[in-house]
Amino acid sequence: MILTSPSFNDGEAIPRKFTCEGGNINPELLIQNVPRGAKSLALIMHDPDEPREGGFTHWVAWNISPETGVIKQESVPPGSREGLHSKGGSGYVGPCPPPGHGAHCYEFRLYAVDATFDLPETTGRKELEAALEGHVMERALLTGIYERPAEG
């Protein structure tokens, strides 16, 4: 399975429009080679470089149709569910590392799973990861970088 974006290459900078300093909208994501037999996809966008314990989760979505080839910019795939990001709301919240703290990595993790999940809207990253245990058929990773210069 492959996860890419036309907005940035793996390991390169995420454009400002997808961050807290821009439009705070999700980038377009392209999904290829979903394994046969997958019942759904799950997506977690996470910043492991955030100094708080466990990092910072920016987006949690599950029950994405395995036929989904594109998650369009500023959208959620039809029929999918979104959970809570680390700020306590649902949906996408863009990269926003502390100014002057260096570049942070943002991992878009995509999972092909053999099930769908009846999870509440209060589901966060840890709860989704627990639900995924034993159901993951394949994984894909896309990493973007973002840095905010020191204020001054």
FIKOLZA-1660 file (N, C-alpha, C; in steps of 0.1 Angstrom, whole numbers, plus 5000, padded with zeros to 4 digits):
% residues 152
   i   px   py   pz ch aa at
   1 5009 4988 5000  A  M  N
   1 5000 5000 5000  A  M CA
   1 5009 5012 5000  A  M  C
   2 5005 5023 4993  A  I  N
   2 5013 5035 4991  A  I CA
   2 5004 5047 4995  A  I  C
   3 5010 5056 5003  A  L  N
   3 5003 5069 5006  A  L CA
   3 5012 5080 5002  A  L  C
   4 5007 5089 4993  A  T  N
   4 5015 5100 4988  A  T CA
   4 5006 5113 4989  A  T  C
   5 5012 5124 4986  A  S  N
   5 5005 5137 4985  A  S CA
   5 5010 5145 4973  A  S  C
   6 5001 5151 4965  A  P  N
   6 5006 5160 4954  A  P CA
   6 5011 5173 4960  A  P  C
   7 5009 5175 4973  A  S  N
   7 5013 5188 4979  A  S CA
   7 5027 5188 4985  A  S  C
   8 5032 5177 4988  A  F  N
   8 5046 5176 4993  A  F CA
   8 5051 5161 4992  A  F  C
   9 5064 5160 4990  A  N  N
   9 5070 5147 4989  A  N CA
   9 5074 5141 5003  A  N  C
  10 5074 5128 5004  A  D  N
  10 5078 5122 5017  A  D CA
  10 5091 5127 5022  A  D  C
  11 5091 5131 5034  A  G  N
  11 5103 5137 5041  A  G CA
  11 5106 5151 5038  A  G  C
  12 5097 5158 5031  A  E  N
  12 5099 5172 5027  A  E CA
  12 5089 5181 5034  A  E  C
  13 5090 5194 5032  A  A  N
  13 5082 5204 5040  A  A CA
  13 5068 5203 5036  A  A  C
  14 5059 5204 5046  A  I  N
  14 5045 5206 5043  A  I CA
  14 5042 5220 5040  A  I  C
  15 5035 5224 5029  A  P  N
  15 5032 5238 5026  A  P CA
  15 5024 5245 5037  A  P  C
  16 5027 5257 5039  A  R  N
  16 5021 5265 5050  A  R CA
  16 5006 5265 5050  A  R  C
  17 5000 5264 5038  A  K  N
  17 4985 5265 5037  A  K CA
  17 4978 5253 5045  A  K  C
  18 4986 5243 5048  A  F  N
  18 4981 5231 5056  A  F CA
  18 4984 5232 5070  A  F  C
  19 4989 5243 5075  A  T  N
  19 4993 5245 5089  A  T CA
  19 4985 5255 5096  A  T  C
  20 4988 5257 5109  A  C  N
  20 4981 5267 5117  A  C CA
  20 4984 5282 5112  A  C  C
  21 4994 5283 5104  A  E  N
  21 4998 5296 5099  A  E CA
  21 4991 5299 5085  A  E  C
  22 4985 5289 5080  A  G  N
  22 4978 5290 5067  A  G CA
  22 4963 5288 5068  A  G  C
  23 4958 5279 5060  A  G  N
  23 4944 5277 5060  A  G CA
  23 4940 5266 5070  A  G  C
  24 4949 5259 5076  A  N  N
  24 4947 5249 5086  A  N CA
  24 4937 5238 5080  A  N  C
  25 4940 5234 5067  A  I  N
  25 4932 5224 5060  A  I CA
  25 4941 5212 5057  A  I  C
  26 4934 5200 5056  A  N  N
  26 4942 5188 5053  A  N CA
  26 4947 5188 5038  A  N  C
  27 4959 5183 5036  A  P  N
  27 4964 5182 5022  A  P CA
  27 4957 5170 5015  A  P  C
  28 4958 5171 5002  A  E  N
  28 4952 5160 4994  A  E CA
  28 4962 5148 4996  A  E  C
  29 4956 5136 4998  A  L  N
  29 4963 5124 5000  A  L CA
  29 4959 5114 4989  A  L  C
  30 4969 5107 4984  A  L  N
  30 4966 5097 4973  A  L CA
  30 4969 5083 4979  A  L  C
  31 4960 5074 4977  A  I  N
  31 4961 5060 4982  A  I CA
  31 4962 5050 4971  A  I  C
  32 4972 5041 4971  A  Q  N
  32 4973 5031 4961  A  Q CA
  32 4976 5018 4967  A  Q  C
  33 4972 5007 4959  A  N  N
  33 4976 4994 4962  A  N CA
  33 4970 4989 4976  A  N  C
  34 4958 4992 4979  A  V  N
  34 4951 4987 4991  A  V CA
  34 4950 4972 4989  A  V  C
  35 4953 4964 4999  A  P  N
  35 4953 4950 4998  A  P CA
  35 4939 4945 4996  A  P  C
  36 4938 4935 4988  A  R  N
  36 4925 4928 4985  A  R CA
  36 4920 4922 4999  A  R  C
  37 4907 4924 5001  A  G  N
  37 4901 4919 5013  A  G CA
  37 4900 4929 5024  A  G  C
  38 4906 4941 5022  A  A  N
  38 4905 4951 5033  A  A CA
  38 4890 4956 5034  A  A  C
  39 4886 4957 5046  A  K  N
  39 4872 4962 5048  A  K CA
  39 4871 4977 5050  A  K  C
  40 4882 4983 5055  A  S  N
  40 4882 4997 5057  A  S CA
  40 4897 5002 5058  A  S  C
  41 4898 5015 5058  A  L  N
  41 4911 5021 5061  A  L CA
  41 4910 5030 5073  A  L  C
  42 4921 5032 5080  A  A  N
  42 4922 5041 5091  A  A CA
  42 4934 5051 5089  A  A  C
  43 4932 5063 5094  A  L  N
  43 4943 5073 5092  A  L CA
  43 4946 5080 5105  A  L  C
  44 4958 5081 5108  A  I  N
  44 4963 5089 5120  A  I CA
  44 4974 5098 5115  A  I  C
  45 4972 5111 5118  A  M  N
  45 4983 5121 5116  A  M CA
  45 4988 5125 5130  A  M  C
  46 5001 5123 5132  A  H  N
  46 5007 5124 5145  A  H CA
  46 5021 5131 5144  A  H  C
  47 5023 5139 5154  A  D  N
  47 5036 5146 5156  A  D CA
  47 5044 5140 5168  A  D  C
  48 5053 5130 5165  A  P  N
  48 5060 5124 5176  A  P CA
  48 5070 5134 5183  A  P  C
  49 5074 5145 5176  A  D  N
  49 5084 5154 5181  A  D CA
  49 5078 5164 5191  A  D  C
  50 5065 5165 5192  A  E  N
  50 5059 5174 5202  A  E CA
  50 5064 5170 5216  A  E  C
  51 5069 5180 5224  A  P  N
  51 5075 5177 5237  A  P CA
  51 5065 5171 5247  A  P  C
  52 5052 5172 5245  A  R  N
  52 5043 5166 5255  A  R CA
  52 5043 5151 5254  A  R  C
  53 5041 5144 5265  A  E  N
  53 5041 5130 5265  A  E CA
  53 5032 5124 5255  A  E  C
  54 5037 5115 5247  A  G  N
  54 5029 5108 5236  A  G CA
  54 5028 5116 5223  A  G  C
  55 5035 5128 5223  A  G  N
  55 5034 5136 5211  A  G CA
  55 5021 5143 5209  A  G  C
  56 5017 5147 5197  A  F  N
  56 5005 5155 5194  A  F CA
  56 4998 5148 5182  A  F  C
  57 4986 5145 5184  A  T  N
  57 4978 5139 5173  A  T CA
  57 4970 5150 5166  A  T  C
  58 4971 5150 5153  A  H  N
  58 4965 5161 5145  A  H CA
  58 4952 5156 5138  A  H  C
  59 4950 5143 5135  A  W  N
  59 4939 5139 5128  A  W CA
  59 4937 5124 5130  A  W  C
  60 4925 5120 5133  A  V  N
  60 4921 5106 5135  A  V CA
  60 4909 5103 5126  A  V  C
  61 4910 5093 5117  A  A  N
  61 4898 5089 5109  A  A CA
  61 4898 5074 5107  A  A  C
  62 4886 5069 5107  A  W  N
  62 4885 5054 5104  A  W CA
  62 4872 5051 5096  A  W  C
  63 4871 5039 5093  A  N  N
  63 4860 5034 5084  A  N CA
  63 4860 5041 5070  A  N  C
  64 4872 5044 5066  A  I  N
  64 4874 5050 5052  A  I CA
  64 4872 5038 5043  A  I  C
  65 4865 5040 5032  A  S  N
  65 4862 5029 5022  A  S CA
  65 4876 5025 5016  A  S  C
  66 4878 5012 5015  A  P  N
  66 4890 5007 5009  A  P CA
  66 4891 5010 4994  A  P  C
  67 4880 5015 4988  A  E  N
  67 4881 5019 4974  A  E CA
  67 4885 5033 4972  A  E  C
  68 4887 5040 4984  A  T  N
  68 4892 5054 4983  A  T CA
  68 4905 5055 4977  A  T  C
  69 4907 5063 4966  A  G  N
  69 4920 5065 4960  A  G CA
  69 4925 5079 4963  A  G  C
  70 4916 5088 4967  A  V  N
  70 4920 5102 4970  A  V CA
  70 4912 5107 4982  A  V  C
  71 4919 5113 4992  A  I  N
  71 4913 5121 5002  A  I CA
  71 4916 5135 4998  A  I  C
  72 4905 5142 4993  A  K  N
  72 4907 5155 4988  A  K CA
  72 4911 5165 4999  A  K  C
  73 4918 5176 4994  A  Q  N
  73 4921 5187 5003  A  Q CA
  73 4909 5192 5009  A  Q  C
  74 4910 5196 5022  A  E  N
  74 4899 5202 5030  A  E CA
  74 4886 5193 5029  A  E  C
  75 4888 5180 5031  A  S  N
  75 4876 5171 5031  A  S CA
  75 4879 5159 5039  A  S  C
  76 4868 5152 5041  A  V  N
  76 4868 5139 5048  A  V CA
  76 4862 5129 5038  A  V  C
  77 4867 5117 5037  A  P  N
  77 4861 5107 5028  A  P CA
  77 4847 5104 5032  A  P  C
  78 4837 5103 5022  A  P  N
  78 4823 5100 5026  A  P CA
  78 4822 5087 5033  A  P  C
  79 4814 5087 5044  A  G  N
  79 4811 5075 5051  A  G CA
  79 4821 5072 5062  A  G  C
  80 4832 5080 5063  A  S  N
  80 4842 5077 5073  A  S CA
  80 4838 5085 5086  A  S  C
  81 4845 5082 5097  A  R  N
  81 4843 5088 5110  A  R CA
  81 4856 5095 5114  A  R  C
  82 4855 5106 5121  A  E  N
  82 4866 5113 5126  A  E CA
  82 4865 5113 5142  A  E  C
  83 4877 5112 5148  A  G  N
  83 4878 5112 5162  A  G CA
  83 4885 5125 5167  A  G  C
  84 4890 5125 5179  A  L  N
  84 4895 5137 5185  A  L CA
  84 4910 5138 5183  A  L  C
  85 4914 5151 5180  A  H  N
  85 4929 5154 5179  A  H CA
  85 4933 5158 5193  A  H  C
  86 4946 5161 5195  A  S  N
  86 4951 5164 5208  A  S CA
  86 4946 5177 5214  A  S  C
  87 4940 5186 5206  A  K  N
  87 4934 5198 5212  A  K CA
  87 4920 5196 5217  A  K  C
  88 4915 5184 5215  A  G  N
  88 4902 5180 5221  A  G CA
  88 4890 5181 5211  A  G  C
  89 4893 5186 5199  A  G  N
  89 4882 5187 5189  A  G CA
  89 4883 5176 5179  A  G  C
  90 4874 5176 5170  A  S  N
  90 4874 5166 5159  A  S CA
  90 4879 5172 5146  A  S  C
  91 4882 5163 5137  A  G  N
  91 4887 5168 5124  A  G CA
  91 4902 5171 5124  A  G  C
  92 4906 5177 5113  A  Y  N
  92 4920 5180 5111  A  Y CA
  92 4925 5193 5118  A  Y  C
  93 4936 5193 5124  A  V  N
  93 4943 5205 5129  A  V CA
  93 4957 5204 5124  A  V  C
  94 4961 5215 5118  A  G  N
  94 4974 5215 5111  A  G CA
  94 4986 5216 5119  A  G  C
  95 4998 5213 5114  A  P  N
  95 5010 5214 5121  A  P CA
  95 5012 5228 5127  A  P  C
  96 5017 5229 5139  A  C  N
  96 5019 5242 5146  A  C CA
  96 5029 5240 5157  A  C  C
  97 5042 5237 5153  A  P  N
  97 5052 5235 5164  A  P CA
  97 5055 5248 5170  A  P  C
  98 5060 5248 5183  A  P  N
  98 5064 5260 5189  A  P CA
  98 5074 5268 5181  A  P  C
  99 5073 5281 5180  A  P  N
  99 5082 5289 5172  A  P CA
  99 5096 5287 5178  A  P  C
 100 5106 5285 5169  A  G  N
 100 5120 5284 5173  A  G CA
 100 5124 5271 5179  A  G  C
 101 5116 5261 5179  A  H  N
 101 5119 5248 5185  A  H CA
 101 5124 5238 5174  A  H  C
 102 5126 5242 5162  A  G  N
 102 5131 5233 5152  A  G CA
 102 5120 5227 5144  A  G  C
 103 5124 5219 5134  A  A  N
 103 5115 5212 5126  A  A CA
 103 5109 5200 5133  A  A  C
 104 5096 5198 5131  A  H  N
 104 5089 5186 5136  A  H CA
 104 5085 5177 5124  A  H  C
 105 5084 5164 5127  A  C  N
 105 5080 5155 5117  A  C CA
 105 5065 5152 5119  A  C  C
 106 5057 5151 5108  A  Y  N
 106 5043 5149 5109  A  Y CA
 106 5041 5136 5101  A  Y  C
 107 5036 5125 5108  A  E  N
 107 5035 5112 5102  A  E CA
 107 5020 5110 5099  A  E  C
 108 5017 5108 5086  A  F  N
 108 5004 5104 5081  A  F CA
 108 5005 5089 5080  A  F  C
 109 4998 5082 5090  A  R  N
 109 4999 5067 5090  A  R CA
 109 4985 5062 5085  A  R  C
 110 4986 5053 5075  A  L  N
 110 4974 5048 5069  A  L CA
 110 4974 5033 5071  A  L  C
 111 4963 5027 5076  A  Y  N
 111 4962 5013 5079  A  Y CA
 111 4951 5007 5070  A  Y  C
 112 4954 4996 5064  A  A  N
 112 4943 4988 5058  A  A CA
 112 4939 4977 5068  A  A  C
 113 4927 4976 5071  A  V  N
 113 4922 4967 5081  A  V CA
 113 4911 4957 5076  A  V  C
 114 4910 4946 5083  A  D  N
 114 4900 4936 5080  A  D CA
 114 4887 4938 5087  A  D  C
 115 4884 4950 5091  A  A  N
 115 4871 4952 5099  A  A CA
 115 4867 4967 5097  A  A  C
 116 4855 4970 5101  A  T  N
 116 4850 4983 5103  A  T CA
 116 4848 4985 5118  A  T  C
 117 4848 4997 5123  A  F  N
 117 4847 4999 5138  A  F CA
 117 4836 5008 5142  A  F  C
 118 4828 5004 5152  A  D  N
 118 4818 5012 5158  A  D CA
 118 4823 5019 5170  A  D  C
 119 4830 5030 5167  A  L  N
 119 4837 5037 5178  A  L CA
 119 4830 5051 5180  A  L  C
 120 4830 5056 5192  A  P  N
 120 4824 5069 5195  A  P CA
 120 4832 5080 5189  A  P  C
 121 4826 5092 5188  A  E  N
 121 4833 5104 5183  A  E CA
 121 4844 5109 5192  A  E  C
 122 4843 5104 5205  A  T  N
 122 4853 5107 5215  A  T CA
 122 4866 5099 5213  A  T  C
 123 4867 5091 5203  A  T  N
 123 4879 5082 5201  A  T CA
 123 4891 5091 5197  A  T  C
 124 4902 5088 5204  A  G  N
 124 4914 5095 5200  A  G CA
 124 4924 5085 5194  A  G  C
 125 4936 5089 5193  A  R  N
 125 4947 5080 5187  A  R CA
 125 4948 5068 5194  A  R  C
 126 4950 5068 5207  A  K  N
 126 4953 5056 5215  A  K CA
 126 4941 5046 5214  A  K  C
 127 4929 5051 5215  A  E  N
 127 4917 5042 5214  A  E CA
 127 4916 5036 5200  A  E  C
 128 4919 5044 5190  A  L  N
 128 4919 5038 5176  A  L CA
 128 4930 5028 5175  A  L  C
 129 4942 5031 5179  A  E  N
 129 4953 5021 5178  A  E CA
 129 4949 5008 5185  A  E  C
 130 4943 5009 5197  A  A  N
 130 4938 4997 5204  A  A CA
 130 4928 4989 5196  A  A  C
 131 4919 4996 5190  A  A  N
 131 4909 4989 5181  A  A CA
 131 4915 4983 5169  A  A  C
 132 4926 4989 5164  A  L  N
 132 4933 4983 5152  A  L CA
 132 4941 4970 5155  A  L  C
 133 4944 4969 5168  A  E  N
 133 4953 4957 5171  A  E CA
 133 4946 4944 5166  A  E  C
 134 4954 4936 5159  A  G  N
 134 4950 4923 5154  A  G CA
 134 4942 4924 5141  A  G  C
 135 4939 4936 5136  A  H  N
 135 4931 4938 5124  A  H CA
 135 4939 4944 5112  A  H  C
 136 4952 4949 5115  A  V  N
 136 4959 4956 5104  A  V CA
 136 4965 4946 5094  A  V  C
 137 4961 4948 5082  A  M  N
 137 4966 4940 5071  A  M CA
 137 4979 4945 5064  A  M  C
 138 4979 4959 5064  A  E  N
 138 4991 4965 5058  A  E CA
 138 4991 4980 5062  A  E  C
 139 5003 4986 5062  A  R  N
 139 5004 5000 5066  A  R CA
 139 5012 5008 5055  A  R  C
 140 5009 5021 5056  A  A  N
 140 5017 5030 5047  A  A CA
 140 5020 5043 5055  A  A  C
 141 5031 5049 5052  A  L  N
 141 5035 5061 5060  A  L CA
 141 5040 5072 5050  A  L  C
 142 5035 5084 5053  A  L  N
 142 5039 5096 5046  A  L CA
 142 5043 5106 5056  A  L  C
 143 5056 5111 5055  A  T  N
 143 5061 5120 5066  A  T CA
 143 5063 5134 5059  A  T  C
 144 5058 5144 5066  A  G  N
 144 5061 5158 5062  A  G CA
 144 5068 5165 5073  A  G  C
 145 5075 5176 5070  A  I  N
 145 5082 5184 5080  A  I CA
 145 5077 5198 5080  A  I  C
 146 5076 5204 5092  A  Y  N
 146 5072 5218 5093  A  Y CA
 146 5080 5224 5105  A  Y  C
 147 5084 5237 5103  A  E  N
 147 5091 5244 5113  A  E CA
 147 5086 5259 5113  A  E  C
 148 5085 5264 5125  A  R  N
 148 5081 5278 5126  A  R CA
 148 5093 5286 5131  A  R  C
 149 5098 5296 5125  A  P  N
 149 5109 5304 5129  A  P CA
 149 5107 5310 5143  A  P  C
 150 5117 5313 5150  A  A  N
 150 5116 5320 5163  A  A CA
 150 5110 5334 5161  A  A  C
 151 5102 5337 5170  A  E  N
 151 5095 5351 5170  A  E CA
 151 5105 5361 5174  A  E  C
 152 5104 5373 5169  A  G  N
 152 5113 5383 5174  A  G CA
 152 5115 5393 5164  A  G  C
% end
